[in-house]
Amino acid sequence: MQQNEKRRTCLRASHVIATEFEDGSGVLINLNSKKYIQLNKTAMLIWRYLERELSPEEVTRELCSRYVVAIEHAQRSVMATLNTFRQYDLLQENCEP
């Protein structure tokens, strides 16, 4: 990353709580809407990476290092998951992957 390049992160919204289950899947609860979304293991892992304030690019790299997956597939998965999180109002408004 170049010095003047801004690091893009997608932060969770403050009105969201997460619960992770023993199998790695989980649930996110939007306290404003009172709705929840069930996450598979990969989506929960992406959420945990967002909690660590990783950028979408860093999340993609982490997934590639953890699983045997092509970078293009990982990028599509991360973007689709972020879009779902955005759809359910789970991310701060400044998230632009």
N, C-alpha and C positions, 0 to 999 in steps of 0.2 A: 504494500500500500504506500502510495506516495505521501509525502508530508502534508501537502495541501488537500489531499483527498479526504473527504469526510467519511467517517465510519458510520454506516447505516445500521441501526439496531431497531428491533421491534420489541417494545417493552409491553409487558402485560398490563392490562388496565387495573387500577387499584380496587375496583369493585368485583374482582374475580378471585376465587379461591380454588385451589387444586387439591385433590386427594389421589394418591397413587396406591394401587392395589399390589398385593404380593406378586402377581404375575407380570407386573410392569405396565399394565393398562391403567386407566384412571378416569376421573371425572372432573370437569371444570364446572363451577357454578358461578353464574352471573348474578350477583346479589341485587342488581338494579332491576333486571327483568324477571328474576326468580326462575330462570331457565337453566338447565344443565345440558352439557354435551359429554357424551361418553367417548373416550379416546382409546384407540388401540395402542399397542406398545410403542410403535414408531411415533405416533402423534404425541404421546405423553413424553417421550424422549425429546422431541422437538420443543415442547413446552418447557421442559426442564432446562434446555439450552437457552431458551429465551429468558428464563428467570436469571440465568447467569449473564445476561445482557450480551449474548453473542449475536453477531450480524447474521443475516440469512446465508451469506457466503461461508461464514465460519460454521454455522449449523450444518450446511451441506458437507463441508470437509470432515466434520466430526462424524456424520453418518457414514461417509465413505471409509473412514478409518475404523469404524466399529463393525460395519457389515461389508460383505462382498457385494458391491453395487456399483454400477456405472455412474459416473458423476452426473451425466445428463438425467438419469432416472432419479437420482437423489435430489437434483435441483427441482425437477418437476414435482416431486413429493413434498419438498419444503414449501414451494410456492403454493401448491394446492392446499396444504395444511394452513399456511398463513392466511390464504383467502377465506378458508372456512372460519378460522379464528376471527377474522375481520367481520365476516358476515354475522357472527354471533356477538359482536361488540365486546370481544375479549382482549383486544389490543388497544394501546393508546393511539390516538388519532394520527400521530406523526409517523406511523409505521408505513413505509413505502418500499416494499421489497423490490 
